[in-house]
Amino acid sequence: MQKERLKMINERRHEAVTKHFKKNVNRRVFILTQAFPFMFIGKIKEVIEDIVVLDVETTSVAELEGKEWSVHIDSISVFYIETNIGPSIPELKG
């Protein structure tokens, strides 16, 4: 019973995070992942099922910037989407 409950919670989380990203297409986002390159700042271009497609401005490796990246929602550890409420994501290029 506990295993089924945890599976249901995980499915709801997955669905809610996917929906939140879809609702915020064309907004800037800050994402931390557990896998290389670990950090992304960019604009949400689109969401395809559970994949977030980003136009990446900044990442932890300069050679990987200015490209389109696809990030699986399950690989996202932490994220912040820039909205009209709350602080803006700083520009890290200069």
C-alpha positions in Angstrom: 0.0 0.0 0.0 2.8 2.4 0.9 4.6 1.7 -2.4 1.4 2.5 -4.4 0.9 5.7 -2.5 4.4 6.9 -3.2 4.0 6.0 -6.9 0.8 8.1 -7.0 2.5 11.0 -5.3 5.4 10.9 -7.8 3.0 10.7 -10.7 1.1 13.8 -9.4 4.4 15.7 -8.9 5.5 14.8 -12.4 2.2 16.0 -13.9 2.2 19.2 -11.9 5.8 20.1 -12.8 5.2 19.4 -16.4 2.0 21.5 -16.4 3.9 24.4 -14.6 6.6 24.4 -17.3 4.0 24.3 -20.1 2.2 27.3 -18.5 5.4 29.2 -18.5 6.7 28.8 -22.1 8.7 31.8 -23.2 9.7 32.7 -19.7 13.3 32.6 -18.3 14.2 29.7 -16.0 17.0 28.7 -13.7 17.5 24.9 -13.4 19.8 22.8 -11.4 20.2 19.1 -12.3 22.2 16.2 -10.7 23.9 15.5 -14.0 26.4 17.5 -16.1 26.3 20.4 -16.9 24.3 20.8 -13.7 23.0 24.4 -14.2 21.0 26.1 -16.9 19.6 29.6 -17.3 17.6 30.3 -20.4 14.2 30.6 -21.9 11.6 27.8 -22.0 11.1 27.3 -25.7 8.6 24.4 -25.5 7.6 21.4 -23.5 7.3 18.0 -25.3 5.6 15.5 -23.0 8.1 15.5 -20.1 11.0 17.2 -21.8 11.7 20.9 -21.4 13.3 22.5 -24.4 15.5 25.5 -23.5 17.3 28.3 -25.3 20.2 28.3 -23.0 21.9 31.6 -22.2 24.2 30.4 -19.4 25.4 27.1 -18.1 28.3 25.9 -16.0 30.4 25.4 -19.1 30.7 28.4 -21.4 31.2 26.3 -24.6 27.7 24.8 -24.1 26.0 28.2 -24.0 23.9 29.7 -26.8 22.5 26.3 -27.8 19.2 24.5 -27.5 19.1 21.9 -24.7 16.4 19.3 -23.9 16.1 18.5 -20.2 14.0 15.7 -18.8 11.7 16.8 -16.0 12.8 13.9 -13.8 16.4 15.1 -14.0 15.5 18.6 -12.6 16.5 18.9 -8.9 15.6 22.6 -8.4 14.1 25.2 -10.7 12.9 28.8 -10.6 10.8 30.4 -13.3 10.9 34.1 -13.7 7.4 35.7 -13.5 6.1 39.2 -12.8 6.0 38.2 -9.2 9.2 37.7 -7.3 12.8 38.5 -8.2 14.3 38.3 -11.7 17.0 35.8 -12.6 20.2 37.8 -12.9 22.1 38.1 -16.2 25.4 36.2 -15.7 27.1 37.2 -18.9 28.9 40.4 -19.0 
